[in-house]
């Protein structure tokens, strides 16, 4: 076998090991470097395993990501902690629960379903407002926890709602989305963020239908198996404390509800209306929370310290896997994969979908896979006459799918921040951010091939 094939085998072995060990709950600070080392060993002779592989590619990828995102993760976790400690999350959650009570849902599964879809709706609004999937979990966890606890809904299902709202369709299918995955193609194709609106909206509609079907299924399953907030909510219970009495929701005034929303609203206005950096917007949101709720926060310094520590802990897990992605990008097997994409059979639009998905899956990054696919194939597809807008929308949508395998940084961030594990929550990512987006990518191929856009 050639060096490229041997290296490719190493990549596949490492990816399989990441999935297996993540499911078994092995710490990512062990999994990341171990799998990176496996990639390096299978590339023996092509790269220097220690110097070039681990001490340069892995350590640099780990360190660069920590440098770029430590402040955002720390501030995001502090904001989430204050949402719990100030009681704002509890107030918002109980008011929403009270509103759900007035709908007079006859079955428990319907209440579970409505709660998940409500979280998805709120998250969709935040994401379309410019909040990234990395930041939105910090904003939402303080609201979701008391809302799910008040209604005794299985905590692992909270990530289903936030995933639908932040990753399935908002980032890549909705025309005009401010998400980075929707903006990257502009540099390569000269398009706009609203490229191919008909294709994007049709794909979003299909995604929503299948997501709702999935939510109904898991809600009925939870009722049938009598699943409750615990045991999957045990870890988040230790991080975000709240005493829950669902009947309180009917006694919360609209004034208190609006006041509780203010820190999040201020954060969003700072982020979008004033185009401030996420870190600055989060800092302003933290200040707003402290100023508005200082008398009721038990220990501000403790909230700040433990929040920052929680954010740093989450970040380390993400960095461990990001470093693995950087190692993958320098081994011969990766070059083989990228080169093989150019020889894929079938219509060019199929090649674009497959290439983007596979590269995003190997790197564990939607934005990284998208940029590489457009850099490698973008001009070729333009030269053969495919509309730049179609390339933009199809490539953006295809970047979501295989990227969301267990080693994806956003997946790890959400799972860790929510105090969950791959074993008890990744199934929601598998269905909502892998299977459904891949299916919708196939739908987009059909849509384009029959000339409906």
C-alpha positions as CSV (number, residue, x, y, z in Angstrom):
1,X,0.0,0.0,0.0
2,X,1.1,3.6,-0.7
3,X,1.8,6.0,2.1
4,X,-1.4,7.9,1.4
5,X,-3.6,4.7,1.7
6,X,-1.8,3.7,5.0
7,X,-2.4,7.2,6.3
8,X,-6.0,7.2,5.3
9,X,-6.5,3.9,7.2
10,X,-5.0,5.7,10.2
11,X,-7.5,8.6,9.9
12,X,-10.4,6.2,9.7
13,X,-9.1,4.2,12.7
14,X,-8.7,7.4,14.7
15,X,-12.2,8.7,13.8
16,X,-13.7,5.4,14.8
17,X,-11.8,5.5,18.1
18,X,-13.0,9.0,18.8
19,X,-16.6,7.9,18.4
20,X,-16.2,4.8,20.5
21,X,-14.3,6.4,23.3
22,X,-16.6,9.5,23.4
23,X,-19.6,7.2,23.8
24,X,-17.8,5.4,26.6
25,X,-17.2,8.7,28.4
26,X,-13.4,8.8,28.2
27,X,-12.1,12.4,28.8
28,X,-11.5,14.3,25.6
29,X,-8.2,15.5,26.9
30,X,-7.1,11.9,26.5
31,X,-9.1,11.0,23.4
32,X,-7.9,14.0,21.3
33,X,-4.1,13.6,21.6
34,X,-4.4,9.7,21.5
35,X,-6.2,9.8,18.2
36,X,-3.9,12.5,16.8
37,X,-0.9,10.3,17.7
38,X,-2.6,7.3,15.9
39,X,-2.8,9.5,12.7
40,X,0.8,10.5,13.1
41,X,2.0,6.9,13.6
42,X,0.2,5.8,10.4
43,X,1.9,8.6,8.6
44,X,5.4,7.4,9.8
45,X,8.0,8.4,7.3
46,X,5.9,11.1,5.7
47,X,6.0,13.4,8.8
48,X,8.0,13.6,12.0
49,X,5.6,12.1,14.5
50,X,6.8,14.0,17.5
51,X,8.0,17.3,16.2
52,X,5.8,17.9,13.2
53,X,2.8,16.0,14.3
54,X,2.2,16.4,18.1
55,X,4.4,19.3,19.2
56,X,3.7,21.4,16.1
57,X,0.4,20.6,14.4
58,X,-1.5,19.3,17.5
59,X,-0.1,21.7,20.1
60,X,-0.5,24.7,17.7
61,X,-4.1,23.7,16.8
62,X,-4.9,23.2,20.5
63,X,-3.2,26.5,21.6
64,X,-4.5,28.6,18.8
65,X,-8.1,27.6,19.5
66,X,-7.7,28.3,23.2
67,X,-6.2,31.7,22.4
68,X,-8.9,32.6,20.1
69,X,-11.9,31.4,22.2
70,X,-10.9,31.4,25.9
71,X,-12.5,34.7,26.6
72,X,-15.7,33.9,24.7
73,X,-16.1,30.5,26.5
74,X,-15.3,32.0,29.9
75,X,-17.7,35.0,29.5
76,X,-20.4,32.7,27.9
77,X,-20.2,30.3,30.8
78,X,-20.3,33.2,33.3
79,X,-23.4,34.6,31.6
80,X,-25.1,31.2,31.8
81,X,-24.1,30.9,35.5
82,X,-25.5,34.3,36.3
83,X,-28.7,33.4,34.5
84,X,-29.2,30.7,37.0
85,X,-27.9,32.4,40.1
86,X,-29.9,35.6,39.5
87,X,-33.1,33.7,38.9
88,X,-33.6,35.2,35.5
89,X,-33.6,31.8,33.8
90,X,-36.0,30.4,36.4
91,X,-38.4,33.4,35.9
92,X,-38.3,33.0,32.1
93,X,-38.7,29.3,32.3
94,X,-41.6,29.3,34.7
95,X,-43.5,32.1,32.8
96,X,-43.1,30.0,29.6
97,X,-44.2,26.9,31.5
98,X,-47.3,28.8,32.8
99,X,-48.1,29.8,29.2
100,X,-47.8,26.2,28.1
101,X,-50.2,25.2,31.0
102,X,-52.9,27.5,29.5
103,X,-52.8,25.6,26.3
104,X,-54.4,22.6,28.1
105,X,-52.3,19.9,26.5
106,X,-54.0,16.6,27.2
107,X,-50.9,14.3,27.2
108,X,-47.5,14.5,28.7
109,X,-45.8,13.7,25.3
110,X,-47.5,16.8,23.8
111,X,-46.2,19.0,26.5
112,X,-42.7,17.6,26.0
113,X,-43.0,18.1,22.3
114,X,-44.2,21.7,22.7
115,X,-41.4,22.5,25.1
116,X,-38.7,21.2,22.8
117,X,-40.2,23.1,19.8
118,X,-40.4,26.3,21.9
119,X,-36.7,26.0,22.7
120,X,-36.0,25.4,19.0
121,X,-38.0,28.6,18.1
122,X,-36.2,30.8,20.7
123,X,-32.9,29.4,19.5
124,X,-33.8,30.0,15.9
125,X,-34.6,33.6,16.6
126,X,-31.3,34.1,18.5
127,X,-29.3,32.3,15.7
128,X,-30.8,34.4,12.9
129,X,-30.1,37.4,15.1
130,X,-26.4,36.6,14.8
131,X,-25.7,34.5,17.9
132,X,-23.4,31.6,16.9
133,X,-24.1,28.0,17.9
134,X,-21.1,28.3,20.3
135,X,-22.6,31.2,22.1
136,X,-26.3,30.3,22.1
137,X,-25.8,27.3,24.4
138,X,-24.5,29.7,27.1
139,X,-27.5,31.9,26.7
140,X,-30.1,29.1,26.6
141,X,-28.8,26.6,29.2
142,X,-29.9,28.9,32.1
143,X,-33.4,29.1,30.6
144,X,-33.7,25.5,29.5
145,X,-32.7,23.9,32.8
146,X,-35.5,25.3,35.0
147,X,-38.0,24.9,32.2
148,X,-37.3,21.2,31.8
149,X,-36.9,20.7,35.5
150,X,-40.3,22.4,36.2
151,X,-42.1,20.0,33.9
152,X,-39.9,17.0,34.7
153,X,-38.8,16.6,31.1
154,X,-35.7,14.4,30.4
155,X,-32.8,16.8,30.4
156,X,-31.0,15.1,27.5
157,X,-33.8,16.2,25.2
158,X,-32.9,19.9,25.8
159,X,-30.1,19.6,23.2
160,X,-32.6,18.4,20.6
161,X,-34.4,21.7,20.7
162,X,-31.3,23.9,20.8
163,X,-29.7,21.8,18.0
164,X,-32.7,22.2,15.7
165,X,-32.8,25.9,16.3
166,X,-29.1,26.6,15.9
167,X,-27.7,24.1,13.5
168,X,-30.2,22.2,11.3
169,X,-31.4,25.0,9.0
170,X,-30.8,28.5,10.4
171,X,-27.1,28.6,9.6
172,X,-27.0,27.4,6.0
173,X,-30.5,27.3,4.5
174,X,-32.2,30.5,5.5
175,X,-31.3,33.3,3.0
176,X,-29.6,36.2,4.7
177,X,-28.4,34.2,7.7
178,X,-25.4,35.8,9.4
179,X,-23.8,32.5,10.2
180,X,-20.2,32.0,9.1
181,X,-21.1,29.0,6.9
182,X,-23.4,31.2,4.9
183,X,-20.8,33.9,4.5
184,X,-17.8,31.9,3.5
185,X,-19.0,31.2,-0.1
186,X,-19.3,34.9,-0.8
187,X,-15.5,35.3,-0.9
188,X,-15.2,32.4,-3.4
189,X,-18.2,33.0,-5.6
190,X,-19.0,36.7,-5.4
191,X,-22.6,35.9,-4.2
192,X,-24.6,37.4,-1.4
193,X,-25.9,36.0,1.9
194,X,-29.3,35.6,0.3
195,X,-28.1,33.4,-2.6
196,X,-30.6,30.9,-4.0
197,X,-33.5,31.8,-1.7
198,X,-36.0,29.3,-3.2
199,X,-33.7,26.4,-2.8
200,X,-32.7,27.5,0.7
201,X,-36.3,28.0,1.9
202,X,-37.5,24.8,0.3
203,X,-34.7,22.8,2.0
204,X,-35.4,24.6,5.3
205,X,-39.1,23.6,5.1
206,X,-38.2,19.9,4.5
207,X,-35.7,20.0,7.4
208,X,-38.4,21.5,9.8
209,X,-40.9,18.8,8.8
210,X,-38.5,16.0,9.6
211,X,-37.3,17.6,12.8
212,X,-40.9,17.9,14.0
213,X,-41.5,14.3,13.2
214,X,-38.4,13.3,15.2
215,X,-39.4,15.5,18.2
216,X,-42.9,13.9,18.2
217,X,-41.3,10.4,18.1
218,X,-38.9,11.0,21.0
219,X,-41.6,12.8,23.0
220,X,-44.0,9.8,22.7
221,X,-41.1,7.5,23.5
222,X,-40.2,9.5,26.7
223,X,-43.8,9.2,27.9
224,X,-44.0,5.5,27.1
225,X,-40.8,4.8,29.0
226,X,-41.6,7.3,31.8
227,X,-38.4,9.2,31.4
228,X,-37.9,12.1,33.8
229,X,-35.6,15.1,34.3
230,X,-33.2,12.9,36.3
231,X,-30.9,11.1,35.9
232,X,-29.5,12.9,32.9
233,X,-30.1,16.2,34.7
234,X,-27.9,15.3,37.7
235,X,-24.7,17.1,36.5
236,X,-26.5,20.3,35.4
237,X,-28.3,20.3,38.8
238,X,-24.9,20.7,40.5
239,X,-23.9,23.5,38.1
240,X,-27.1,25.5,38.0
241,X,-29.2,25.4,41.2
242,X,-32.9,26.2,41.2
243,X,-35.8,25.3,43.4
244,X,-38.8,24.6,41.1
245,X,-42.5,25.0,41.6
246,X,-44.2,25.0,38.3
247,X,-47.3,26.7,39.8
248,X,-45.2,29.8,40.3
249,X,-45.3,30.5,36.6
250,X,-48.9,31.7,36.8
251,X,-48.0,34.2,39.5
252,X,-45.0,35.8,37.7
253,X,-45.9,39.2,36.3
254,X,-45.2,40.4,32.8
255,X,-42.9,43.1,34.3
256,X,-40.8,40.5,36.1
257,X,-40.7,38.4,32.9
258,X,-39.6,41.3,30.8
259,X,-36.9,42.3,33.4
260,X,-35.6,38.8,33.3
261,X,-35.3,38.9,29.5
262,X,-33.3,42.2,29.6
263,X,-29.8,40.8,30.0
264,X,-30.3,38.5,27.0
265,X,-31.9,41.3,25.0
266,X,-29.1,43.7,25.8
267,X,-26.6,41.0,24.8
268,X,-28.4,40.5,21.5
269,X,-28.7,44.2,20.8
270,X,-25.0,44.7,21.5
271,X,-24.1,41.8,19.2
272,X,-26.4,42.7,16.3
273,X,-27.6,46.3,16.4
274,X,-24.1,47.6,17.3
275,X,-22.1,44.8,15.7
276,X,-19.9,44.4,18.7
277,X,-17.7,41.4,19.1
278,X,-19.3,38.4,20.9
279,X,-16.9,38.8,23.8
280,X,-17.9,42.4,24.3
281,X,-21.6,41.7,23.9
282,X,-21.3,38.9,26.5
283,X,-19.4,41.2,28.9
284,X,-22.2,43.8,28.6
285,X,-24.8,41.1,29.2
286,X,-23.0,40.0,32.3
287,X,-22.8,43.6,33.6
288,X,-26.5,44.1,32.9
289,X,-27.3,40.9,34.8
290,X,-25.2,41.9,37.8
291,X,-26.6,45.5,37.9
292,X,-30.2,44.4,37.6
293,X,-30.0,41.5,40.0
294,X,-27.1,42.3,42.4
295,X,-29.2,42.2,45.5
296,X,-30.5,38.6,44.8
297,X,-27.3,37.0,43.5
298,X,-26.0,35.0,46.6
299,X,-22.3,35.5,45.8
300,X,-21.3,37.4,42.7
301,X,-17.6,36.6,42.9
302,X,-18.4,32.9,43.3
303,X,-20.7,33.0,40.3
304,X,-17.9,34.7,38.2
305,X,-15.2,32.3,39.4
306,X,-17.1,29.1,39.0
307,X,-18.6,30.2,35.7
308,X,-15.2,31.0,34.2
309,X,-13.9,27.6,35.4
310,X,-16.8,25.9,33.8
311,X,-16.1,27.7,30.5
312,X,-12.4,26.8,30.6
313,X,-13.2,23.2,31.3
314,X,-15.5,23.1,28.3
315,X,-13.0,24.8,26.1
316,X,-10.2,22.3,26.9
317,X,-12.3,19.5,25.6
318,X,-13.0,21.3,22.4
319,X,-9.4,22.2,22.0
320,X,-8.3,18.6,22.4
321,X,-10.4,17.6,19.3
322,X,-9.5,20.7,17.3
323,X,-5.9,19.8,17.6
324,X,-6.8,16.3,16.2
325,X,-8.3,18.1,13.2
326,X,-5.1,20.0,12.6
327,X,-3.0,16.8,12.6
328,X,-5.4,15.2,10.1
329,X,-4.9,18.1,7.7
330,X,-1.1,17.5,7.5
331,X,-1.0,13.7,6.9
332,X,-0.9,12.2,3.4
333,X,-4.2,10.5,3.8
334,X,-6.0,13.8,3.9
335,X,-4.4,14.9,0.6
336,X,-5.5,11.6,-0.9
337,X,-9.1,12.3,0.2
338,X,-9.2,15.8,-1.2
339,X,-7.6,14.6,-4.5
340,X,-10.1,11.7,-4.8
341,X,-13.0,14.1,-4.5
342,X,-12.1,15.5,-7.9
343,X,-12.6,12.1,-9.5
344,X,-16.1,11.4,-8.1
345,X,-18.6,10.1,-10.7
346,X,-22.0,11.7,-11.4
347,X,-23.2,15.2,-12.0
348,X,-21.1,18.1,-10.7
349,X,-23.7,19.0,-8.1
350,X,-23.4,15.5,-6.6
351,X,-19.6,15.9,-6.4
352,X,-20.0,19.2,-4.6
353,X,-22.3,17.7,-2.0
354,X,-20.2,14.6,-1.4
355,X,-16.9,16.4,-1.3
356,X,-18.1,19.1,1.1
357,X,-19.6,16.5,3.4
358,X,-16.6,14.2,3.5
359,X,-14.0,16.9,4.0
360,X,-16.2,18.5,6.7
361,X,-16.5,15.1,8.4
362,X,-12.8,14.4,8.4
363,X,-11.9,17.8,9.8
364,X,-14.9,17.9,12.2
365,X,-15.6,21.4,11.0
366,X,-18.4,22.7,8.8
367,X,-16.6,26.0,8.0
368,X,-13.3,24.3,7.4
369,X,-14.8,21.6,5.1
370,X,-16.7,24.3,3.2
371,X,-13.7,26.5,2.7
372,X,-11.6,23.6,1.5
373,X,-14.3,22.3,-0.9
374,X,-14.8,25.7,-2.5
375,X,-11.1,26.4,-2.7
376,X,-10.6,23.1,-4.4
377,X,-13.7,22.8,-6.6
378,X,-15.4,26.1,-6.7
379,X,-13.9,27.5,-9.8
380,X,-14.3,24.2,-11.7
381,X,-18.0,24.2,-11.1
382,X,-18.3,27.9,-12.1
383,X,-16.4,27.1,-15.3
384,X,-18.8,24.3,-16.3
385,X,-21.8,26.7,-16.0
386,X,-23.3,26.0,-12.6
387,X,-24.9,29.1,-11.1
388,X,-22.8,30.7,-8.4
389,X,-25.9,31.1,-6.2
390,X,-26.7,27.3,-6.5
391,X,-23.1,26.4,-5.7
392,X,-23.3,28.8,-2.7
393,X,-26.4,27.3,-1.2
394,X,-25.7,23.7,-2.0
395,X,-22.1,23.9,-0.6
396,X,-23.3,25.7,2.5
397,X,-26.0,23.1,3.2
398,X,-23.6,20.3,2.6
399,X,-21.1,21.6,5.1
400,X,-23.7,20.5,7.8
401,X,-24.0,16.7,8.0
402,X,-20.9,14.6,8.5
403,X,-19.2,17.5,10.2
404,X,-21.4,16.8,13.2
405,X,-19.8,13.5,14.0
406,X,-18.8,13.1,17.7
407,X,-15.5,14.9,17.2
408,X,-17.2,18.2,16.1
409,X,-16.2,21.1,18.4
410,X,-19.7,22.6,18.6
411,X,-21.2,19.2,19.5
412,X,-18.7,18.8,22.3
413,X,-19.2,22.3,23.5
414,X,-23.0,21.8,23.8
415,X,-22.8,18.4,25.4
416,X,-20.2,19.6,28.0
417,X,-22.0,22.9,28.7
418,X,-25.2,21.0,29.3
419,X,-23.5,18.6,31.7
420,X,-24.4,15.6,29.4
421,X,-22.3,12.9,27.7
422,X,-22.1,11.6,24.2
423,X,-23.7,8.4,25.4
424,X,-26.9,10.0,26.7
425,X,-27.4,12.8,24.2
426,X,-25.4,12.4,21.0
427,X,-28.3,10.5,19.4
428,X,-30.2,13.8,19.0
429,X,-27.2,15.3,17.1
430,X,-27.0,12.1,15.0
431,X,-30.6,12.5,13.8
432,X,-30.9,16.3,13.7
433,X,-27.5,17.4,12.5
434,X,-26.2,14.4,10.5
435,X,-29.0,12.2,9.1
436,X,-31.6,15.0,8.3
437,X,-29.1,17.5,6.8
438,X,-27.6,14.7,4.6
439,X,-31.0,13.7,3.4
440,X,-31.8,17.4,2.7
441,X,-28.6,17.7,0.7
442,X,-29.9,14.8,-1.5
443,X,-33.2,16.6,-1.8
444,X,-31.4,19.7,-2.9
445,X,-29.6,17.7,-5.7
446,X,-32.9,16.5,-7.0
447,X,-34.4,20.0,-6.7
448,X,-31.5,21.4,-8.8
449,X,-31.4,18.5,-11.3
450,X,-35.1,18.8,-12.2
451,X,-34.7,22.6,-12.7
452,X,-37.0,23.8,-9.9
453,X,-34.6,26.6,-8.9
